[in-house]
Amino acid sequence: MVIRILGCFGGELPGYPLCSFAIDKKLLLDAGAVTSVLRLSAQRLISDILVTHTHLDHIKDIPFLAANLVGGQLSRPVKIISTRDIIDRIQTHLFNDSLWPDFTALPSVDSPVLKFIPVEPGVDFTVDDFTARAIPVNHAVPAVGYVVRKGRSAILYAGDTGPTDRIWEEANGLQDLKAVIIELSFPNRLGAAAVDSGHMTPRTLKRELKKFHRRDIPILLTHMKPQYLDLIRHEIRQIGLSNVSFLRPGQRYRF
């Protein structure tokens, strides 16, 4: 599988797009930066979106994607996939015909642009050529990470999380794991804010990585607040972990 980094930041400034990752051009992990990055022809290739939680920086471009795809001769709706709780919140608070039109019934009930698909945490499900599994994590709202597998390669995307346990237990049991994408939002001096909002600092990330028993797996950092990026980079260098690196928009990884 080929992963393209559309965006990897936890705040939006010019040149710092929000979190979204495209796998093989058709499966998205979150959708903070889709219509702002991809040309319309590339948007039309998207078939499924795995959503980690309802915060705007992870779902912001789903409404604009839906609007762009109306009348585009879709062969099937774009599937928005997550747990029932997360899907219910998106339907109630976003696609409610008040904040944004309900594109699960547009342009018609029989041929909608979007379709919501609920999945059970911890249970494998099929998404096109992929197998995926939602894993609950520790955040300020209900949230999950995902294990995504194609062929003999799996990646783990934790989404937004503070200190957590289950996702590391899952990671330790994956023999075909090729990479972990984990958030890092705040510098150490904002540790209290990180705890209160369910996020990581370099100090808490260092403690978390002790739960992960593999030292040969790349740890790819995402969700950095751009205004603190230089300080976060400095604090990560001080930790001295050789397998940790920062994601950048436009990068591609093949696993």
Secondary structure, DSSP 8 states (H G I E B T S, - for coil): -EEEEEE-BSS-BTTB-BSEEEETTTEEE--SSSTTTS-HHHHTT--EEE-----HHHHTTHHHHHHHHTTS--SS-EEEEEEHHHHHHHHHHTSSSSSS--TTSSS-SSS-SEEEEEE-TT--EEETTEEEEEEE---SSS-EEEEEEETTEEEEE--S-SS-SHHHHHHHT-TTEEEEEEE--S-GGGHHHHHHHT---HHHHHHHHTT---SSS-EEEE-B-GGGHHHHHHHHHHHT-TTEEE--TT-EEE-
